Amino acid sequence: MSKPIRSYLLFTGTGPILVLSTYPQLDDARLVEKLRYKGIERFIAYEVDLAAVEKRYPDSYANVAKDLEGEEDLRVLDFNGHQIMANFSLEELADPVRVGD
């Protein structure tokens, strides 16, 4: 059974990254642990409208979303902070979620 995909913009110590995830929410303990394993201890994150992400990253979105089918995981869609910030205005972002001390 396919889990719904969500898109999150994470502001980390090394800059913003745009991820797709099948975890049910941003502060899900499994998602936070996976990010910690990748060296991301603290972050501020925003859910981003999935249709907007798909429209702005049509080829990448299709490939990454296919990779997530049937998985409960996350995948990085974009790690180019300049490109991410050019693609999304801050007004498009939902309320922030803060993780870490």
C-alpha positions as CSV (number, residue, x, y, z in Angstrom):
1,M,0.0,0.0,0.0
2,S,1.3,3.4,-1.0
3,K,1.8,6.0,1.7
4,P,1.0,9.6,1.0
5,I,4.0,11.7,0.0
6,R,4.7,15.0,1.7
7,S,7.2,17.7,0.8
8,Y,9.3,19.6,3.4
9,L,11.8,22.5,3.2
10,L,14.3,22.0,6.0
11,F,16.7,24.8,7.0
12,T,19.7,23.1,8.4
13,G,23.2,24.2,9.6
14,T,24.5,23.8,6.1
15,G,21.6,25.4,4.3
16,P,18.1,24.5,3.0
17,I,17.2,21.2,1.5
18,L,13.9,20.1,-0.1
19,V,12.8,16.6,0.7
20,L,10.0,14.2,-0.1
21,S,8.9,12.0,2.7
22,T,6.3,9.3,3.5
23,Y,6.5,9.8,7.2
24,P,3.2,11.1,8.5
25,Q,4.6,14.3,10.0
26,L,7.7,16.5,10.3
27,D,8.4,15.6,13.9
28,D,7.9,11.9,13.5
29,A,10.6,10.2,15.7
30,R,11.7,8.0,12.8
31,L,12.2,10.9,10.5
32,V,14.1,12.9,13.1
33,E,16.3,9.9,13.8
34,K,17.0,9.4,10.1
35,L,18.0,13.1,9.8
36,R,20.3,12.8,12.8
37,Y,22.0,9.8,11.3
38,K,22.7,12.0,8.3
39,G,24.2,14.6,10.6
40,I,21.2,16.9,10.8
41,E,20.7,17.4,14.6
42,R,18.7,20.6,14.5
43,F,16.5,22.1,11.9
44,I,13.5,24.4,11.2
45,A,11.2,22.9,8.7
46,Y,8.1,23.8,6.7
47,E,5.7,21.7,4.8
48,V,5.5,22.8,1.2
49,D,2.5,22.3,-1.1
50,L,3.1,19.0,-2.9
51,A,1.5,20.2,-6.2
52,A,3.8,23.3,-6.2
53,V,6.8,21.0,-5.7
54,E,5.7,18.7,-8.5
55,K,5.1,21.6,-10.9
56,R,8.6,23.2,-10.2
57,Y,10.5,19.9,-10.2
58,P,8.5,17.7,-12.7
59,D,11.3,15.3,-13.7
60,S,13.1,15.1,-10.4
61,Y,9.8,14.8,-8.5
62,A,8.6,11.8,-10.6
63,N,11.9,9.9,-10.1
64,V,12.1,10.6,-6.4
65,A,8.5,9.9,-5.7
66,K,8.7,6.6,-7.6
67,D,11.7,5.7,-5.4
68,L,9.5,6.2,-2.3
69,E,6.7,3.9,-3.4
70,G,5.9,1.4,-0.7
71,E,8.6,2.8,1.6
72,E,8.4,4.8,4.8
73,D,11.4,7.0,4.2
74,L,12.6,10.3,2.9
75,R,14.6,11.4,-0.1
76,V,16.3,14.7,-0.9
77,L,14.8,16.4,-3.9
78,D,17.0,19.4,-4.0
79,F,20.0,20.6,-1.9
80,N,20.8,23.7,-3.9
81,G,19.7,26.5,-1.5
82,H,19.8,29.2,-4.1
83,Q,17.6,27.2,-6.4
84,I,15.2,26.3,-3.6
85,M,14.8,29.9,-2.5
86,A,14.3,31.0,-6.1
87,N,11.5,28.4,-6.5
88,F,9.5,29.1,-3.4
89,S,8.5,32.3,-1.6
90,L,8.4,32.3,2.1
91,E,4.7,33.2,1.9
92,E,4.0,29.7,0.4
93,L,5.3,27.9,3.5
94,A,3.2,26.5,6.3
95,D,3.9,27.1,10.0
96,P,7.4,26.1,11.1
97,V,8.4,23.0,13.0
98,R,11.5,23.3,15.1
99,V,13.5,20.2,16.0
100,G,16.6,20.0,18.3
101,D,17.8,21.9,21.3
